[in-house]
């Protein structure tokens, strides 16, 4: 993957069929498997390969993951030899998945098994989100190692494979870098334990009234111009238990935000969790700013808590993604 036009850095682009994960059943079948990917660093590493660029501009910065996402490409995926509809049967989420330096679930529980002596592949597009801050990068090759992991339905790791992805950023001489980096960089951070939230139904009153958890200063948003929108989405429409989908819908949990200080001028939407992106916070400011928000997860808006009753005891999980977009 090579970029020659700096305009793409500002406008963004989608690189179709950029990554392909291949599956081979070997001598055994595997039902209800799980697939994840984890970038091993929080950035594409600049290789500093051009002595001429280094002599003129110095060593260049790394390329942060915040500008990249993945999205499943069913049209470029390959069905198995034994079933011409195997890719559609798997149930791969089609939502855009932002890259972060954590283990990201791509397939929570496949509805189609990996079959012995069979083969298929899943293709993913790489999305580059345009932002003029990337004009501060240097001409260089950038490399990221991504680790794919395959689990069985019990959540036991069966296999992993590391993939080294390289992006060449080679516009004409002197086109990069440009002095565009603002005093405050765009970014979103979950803090104070907000990346691992628990709602406990451990008392009779919980099933009568619902439960909630509030994380003070749980979300921090930094913006170079004060103009941004935050959306949230889950990996699937149902919570999972031990790697398998449950009957508990994620929309039974409501997420709300409040400002830490009165000077924050954002507008807010209370959202019921969903696999589709939901507008959560909008800030139409006029200056660089860092805003902090308290976030609350609650089931108390439900008329009853039936969704959480008459189910097997245990831990039910979902993956929630917060996405920051410029206005």
Buried (B, 14 or more C-beta within 10 A) or exposed (E): EEBEEBEBBBEBBBBEEBBBBEBEBEEEEBEBBBBBBBBEBBBBBBEBEBEEBBEEBEEBBBBBBBBBBBBBBEEBBBBBEEBEEBBBBBBBBEBBBBBBBEEBBBBBBBBBBBBEEBBBBBBBBBBBBBBBBBBBBBBBBBBBBBBBBBBBBEEEEEEEEEEEBEBBBBBEEEBBBBEBBBEBBBBBBBEBEBBEBEBEBEEEEBBEEBBBBEBBEBBBBBBBBBBBBBBBBBBBBBBBBBBBBBEBBBBBBBBBBEBBEEEBEBEBBEBBBBBEBBBBBBBEBEEBBEBBBBBBBBBEEBEEBEBBEEBEEEEBBBBBBBBBBBE
